[in-house]
Amino acid sequence: MTNFSNLPHEKLYAYQEARRLLLCVHEARIADAKLRDQALRAAKSICLNIAEGAGRTGIADKARVYAIARGETCEVVSALEIAVLIGDCVAEPARRGTIHAEAVYALLTGLIRRSG
């Protein structure tokens, strides 16, 4: 996966994993339109919040934005779990997505601790 810029968020492993998670959510092709929309919006929000946090200078502000991204990560995993549970998506990308989500969650936890 190539970088689009040299801005700070591109260098964060959390951002790189979040992009992989977003691709998995897209590839899972969740059939339920509302659940798919919610999962995609949350996955996009993770990427955007990580980028925003990387651009912030205040320590508390960084931690707040990274915490929002971490919460969105849980939401994405839940949507993928629901879709797999009811047979409403392509299971393999959904399962790969949960692996990327676990990495994103751990990396964000580290960024929050470092910021706080």
C-alpha positions as CSV (number, residue, x, y, z in Angstrom):
1,M,0.0,0.0,0.0
2,T,1.5,3.3,-1.1
3,N,1.5,6.6,0.8
4,F,-0.2,9.5,-0.8
5,S,1.8,12.2,1.1
6,N,4.6,12.8,3.5
7,L,2.4,14.0,6.3
8,P,2.8,12.6,9.8
9,H,-0.1,10.2,9.8
10,E,1.3,8.2,6.8
11,K,4.2,7.1,9.1
12,L,2.0,5.7,11.8
13,Y,1.6,1.9,11.8
14,A,-1.9,2.5,13.3
15,Y,-2.9,4.5,10.1
16,Q,-1.5,1.8,7.8
17,E,-3.4,-0.9,9.7
18,A,-6.5,1.2,9.7
19,R,-6.3,1.5,5.9
20,R,-6.0,-2.3,5.7
21,L,-9.0,-2.6,7.9
22,L,-11.0,-0.3,5.7
23,L,-10.2,-2.4,2.7
24,C,-11.3,-5.6,4.5
25,V,-14.6,-4.0,5.4
26,H,-15.2,-3.0,1.8
27,E,-14.2,-6.5,0.6
28,A,-16.5,-8.1,3.1
29,R,-19.5,-6.7,1.1
30,I,-21.9,-6.7,3.9
31,A,-25.3,-7.3,2.4
32,D,-27.4,-5.3,4.9
33,A,-27.2,-1.7,3.6
34,K,-27.5,0.0,7.0
35,L,-24.9,-2.3,8.6
36,R,-22.6,-1.9,5.7
37,D,-22.9,1.9,5.8
38,Q,-22.2,2.0,9.5
39,A,-19.2,-0.3,9.2
40,L,-17.7,1.7,6.3
41,R,-18.4,5.0,8.0
42,A,-16.7,3.8,11.2
43,A,-13.7,2.3,9.3
44,K,-13.3,5.6,7.4
45,S,-13.6,7.5,10.7
46,I,-10.7,5.5,12.2
47,C,-8.4,6.5,9.4
48,L,-9.5,10.2,9.5
49,N,-9.2,10.4,13.3
50,I,-5.7,8.9,13.3
51,A,-4.7,11.4,10.6
52,E,-6.3,14.2,12.6
53,G,-4.5,13.1,15.8
54,A,-1.2,13.0,14.1
55,G,-1.6,16.6,13.0
56,R,-2.6,17.8,16.5
57,T,0.1,19.4,18.7
58,G,-1.7,19.3,22.1
59,I,-1.1,16.1,24.1
60,A,-4.6,15.9,25.5
61,D,-6.1,16.7,22.1
62,K,-4.1,13.9,20.4
63,A,-5.3,11.4,23.1
64,R,-8.9,12.5,22.7
65,V,-8.9,12.0,18.9
66,Y,-7.0,8.6,19.2
67,A,-9.6,7.5,21.8
68,I,-12.4,8.2,19.4
69,A,-10.6,6.2,16.7
70,R,-10.2,3.3,19.2
71,G,-14.0,3.3,19.9
72,E,-14.7,3.3,16.2
73,T,-12.5,0.2,15.9
74,C,-14.7,-1.7,18.3
75,E,-17.7,-0.6,16.3
76,V,-16.2,-1.9,13.1
77,V,-15.4,-5.3,14.6
78,S,-18.9,-5.6,16.0
79,A,-20.4,-4.9,12.6
80,L,-18.1,-7.5,11.0
81,E,-18.9,-10.1,13.7
82,I,-22.7,-9.5,13.3
83,A,-22.4,-9.8,9.5
84,V,-20.4,-13.1,9.8
85,L,-22.7,-14.5,12.5
86,I,-25.8,-14.1,10.3
87,G,-24.1,-15.1,7.0
88,D,-24.5,-11.6,5.6
89,C,-21.1,-11.0,4.2
90,V,-18.0,-12.6,2.6
91,A,-16.5,-14.2,5.7
92,E,-12.8,-14.3,4.9
93,P,-12.2,-10.5,4.5
94,A,-14.4,-9.9,7.5
95,R,-12.2,-12.2,9.6
96,R,-9.0,-10.6,8.2
97,G,-10.5,-7.3,9.2
98,T,-10.8,-8.3,12.8
99,I,-7.1,-9.2,12.8
100,H,-6.2,-5.7,11.5
101,A,-8.7,-4.2,14.0
102,E,-6.9,-5.8,16.9
103,A,-3.6,-4.3,15.7
104,V,-5.2,-0.9,15.3
105,Y,-6.7,-1.1,18.8
106,A,-3.3,-2.0,20.3
107,L,-1.5,0.6,18.4
108,L,-4.0,3.3,19.3
109,T,-3.8,2.3,22.9
110,G,0.0,2.9,22.7
111,L,-0.6,6.3,21.0
112,I,-3.1,7.3,23.7
113,R,-0.7,6.3,26.5
114,R,2.2,8.2,24.8
115,S,-0.1,11.3,24.4
116,G,-1.5,11.2,27.9
